[in-house]
């Protein structure tokens, strides 16, 4: 095997390792955070229903709109389904690239703890992938 072939395999292997790490991390974040997100959404819906039960049905639509606007303006992280697999992969990518949390962030203690662990391994892994790629493209 030539020297160039070995470098290509190394670059491909580190790239696959990073993609695998991102996919596993995303699945774990989704498993940790999605249940909490669903519970928050259900609690919000219950509270809104209680409020609407106390109000004349004629005003339900007028009352729902401001409630949802308040939720959006408060930047409630769980106003939409943020912890699906694709968004979890994007979140993991922002962690390993050191871009930062962005719009989504873990709200459970387990999610925050896993985020620290994930970053401690993921950042060096991603930097190694970048170094291999940079070395490969420089030659």
ChimeraX attribute file (.defattr): number of C-alpha atoms within 10 A of each C-alpha:
attribute: neighborCount
match mode: 1-to-1
recipient: residues
	/A:1	5
	/A:2	6
	/A:3	7
	/A:4	11
	/A:5	10
	/A:6	11
	/A:7	16
	/A:8	13
	/A:9	11
	/A:10	16
	/A:11	21
	/A:12	15
	/A:13	14
	/A:14	19
	/A:15	19
	/A:16	13
	/A:17	15
	/A:18	21
	/A:19	15
	/A:20	12
	/A:21	21
	/A:22	23
	/A:23	19
	/A:24	14
	/A:25	22
	/A:26	23
	/A:27	18
	/A:28	16
	/A:29	27
	/A:30	23
	/A:31	16
	/A:32	20
	/A:33	22
	/A:34	20
	/A:35	12
	/A:36	17
	/A:37	22
	/A:38	15
	/A:39	12
	/A:40	14
	/A:41	16
	/A:42	12
	/A:43	12
	/A:44	14
	/A:45	12
	/A:46	12
	/A:47	12
	/A:48	15
	/A:49	14
	/A:50	11
	/A:51	13
	/A:52	16
	/A:53	11
	/A:54	8
	/A:55	12
	/A:56	8
	/A:57	11
	/A:58	8
	/A:59	10
	/A:60	14
	/A:61	10
	/A:62	10
	/A:63	15
	/A:64	14
	/A:65	11
	/A:66	11
	/A:67	12
	/A:68	13
	/A:69	11
	/A:70	11
	/A:71	15
	/A:72	14
	/A:73	9
	/A:74	10
	/A:75	11
	/A:76	11
	/A:77	17
	/A:78	19
	/A:79	15
	/A:80	11
	/A:81	12
	/A:82	19
	/A:83	27
	/A:84	15
	/A:85	18
	/A:86	14
	/A:87	16
	/A:88	25
	/A:89	22
	/A:90	16
	/A:91	25
	/A:92	26
	/A:93	24
	/A:94	15
	/A:95	21
	/A:96	22
	/A:97	15
	/A:98	13
	/A:99	10
	/A:100	14
	/A:101	14
	/A:102	10
	/A:103	9
	/A:104	16
	/A:105	18
	/A:106	22
	/A:107	14
	/A:108	13
	/A:109	11
	/A:110	12
	/A:111	19
	/A:112	16
	/A:113	11
	/A:114	17
	/A:115	18
	/A:116	12
	/A:117	11
	/A:118	19
	/A:119	18
	/A:120	13
	/A:121	12
	/A:122	23
	/A:123	17
	/A:124	13
	/A:125	19
	/A:126	23
	/A:127	14
	/A:128	16
	/A:129	21
	/A:130	15
	/A:131	14
	/A:132	20
	/A:133	18
	/A:134	12
	/A:135	12
	/A:136	14
	/A:137	8
	/A:138	7
	/A:139	7
